[in-house]
Structures are given as C-alpha cells and as structure tokens.
Amino acid sequence: MATQNQWIVAGADSSIHDEPHVDGSRITVRSIHEWVENGDLDPAAVADRCDLDVAAVYHALAYYHEHPEEMRQVERARERAIESNRERAVTGPDDLE
C-alpha cells in the first residue's frame, strides 16, 4: 500500500484528467465514490486494490460530497460522452459490418 500523502487534483488543474482524481494516480473521485458508495467495496479494499493510502480514498469521498455541483457536471459530461460514442461502439460481431 502507498504511504505518501495523496490529495485530490481538480479536473481544471489536471494534466491527465478532465475530472477530479487522486494526485499521482489516474484514479478518479467519481470511480472511488462508485466503488464505495454504490458498489460493494469498503475504503480499505479500494485503497488496497488501487495502491492508495486509505486516507486518499476518504479524501476522495469527502471531495465528492463537498463539491456536489462539480460532481454533477462531471457525471453529465460522462453521460454525454458515452451517448455521443454509442454509435461507434463495437459490442459484438454484428457491429463490425
């Protein structure tokens, strides 16, 4: 498990993501929220699987709840991106024709 302090980088301040993520990683706040609060993983399991300090997971969850409007915008942007790319997605052999 990582032992360095890791903080959250806002999407506007990031050179690798357009959404908030754990500094020094590509793990997004949205993903951590999904795994912990809508999935079946506890913060310690997420930290272990992602090689993060458990404090970074809690920082991500706090960031999610402290910035509700920003996170709603992130979710809307993601939904728009998924929808706009749906036509190009290959989901089976029939899509290759």
N, C-alpha and C positions, 0 to 999 in steps of 0.2 A: 504494500500500500504506500502511496506517496506520502511524504512527510512535510513537504513545503506548504506554506500558506498559499492558498489559491483564492482569488477573488473573481468576481463577475465582471466581464467586459460587456458594455452595452453594444448593441448592434451598430450604432452610429460610430462608435470608437474602434470597431474591429476591422482588421485587415483580412480576416479569414471567414467571417460570417456576416450575414445581414440581420442577425438576431442575437440577443444576449447569450453568452456562453461562459463556461469556466475558463479563466485565464490559463494559458498554457496547454489548452486542450481544444478539441473540436466538439466537446460535449455541450449541448445547448441547455439552457434553463428549461425550455419547453419540454425537451426529452426527459430531463430529470423529473419534472413535475408529472409527466405522463407515467413514467415507471413507478413512481412512489404513490401518487395520489389517485391515479386511475388504473394502475396495474396492481401487481401483487408483490412488489419488492419493497423491502424496508430500506431506509437510508444507508445502513451499513452494507447491505448487499449491493446496492448501486455503487457505493464507494469502492468496494472490493472488485466488482466486475469492470469498473472503468478506471481503476488505478488512481483513485482520487482520495484525498483526505475526507473523512466523513463530514468535517466542518464545511468543506466546499459544497457538499450536497445540501446541507442545511442553509448555506448562504444562497444557493440557487433557489431553493424553495422559498426563502424569505424574499428574495428579489422578485420572484413570480407574484407573490401576494402584495408586495409593496408597490408594484408598478402594473396595476390591473389594465389600464388603458393601453400601455405599450404592449402588453402581452396579448390583448385582444387584437391589436393591429398586426402583431406577428402571426397570430392564428389566421386572421383574414387573408394576409398575404400568402401564407402557405396554402390555404384553400384555393385561392385564385391561381396559384402556380400549378397545383395539382389539376385543377379543372382545365387550364389552358394547355396542359401537356397530355391530357387524357387521350386526345385523338392520335397522338404519336406513340402512345404506349403499346408495347408488344406484350400481350398477355397469354398468347397461345399460338399454335402453328397457323391458324386461320388468319391471324393478323399480319402475316408475312406476305400475303398475296397482294 
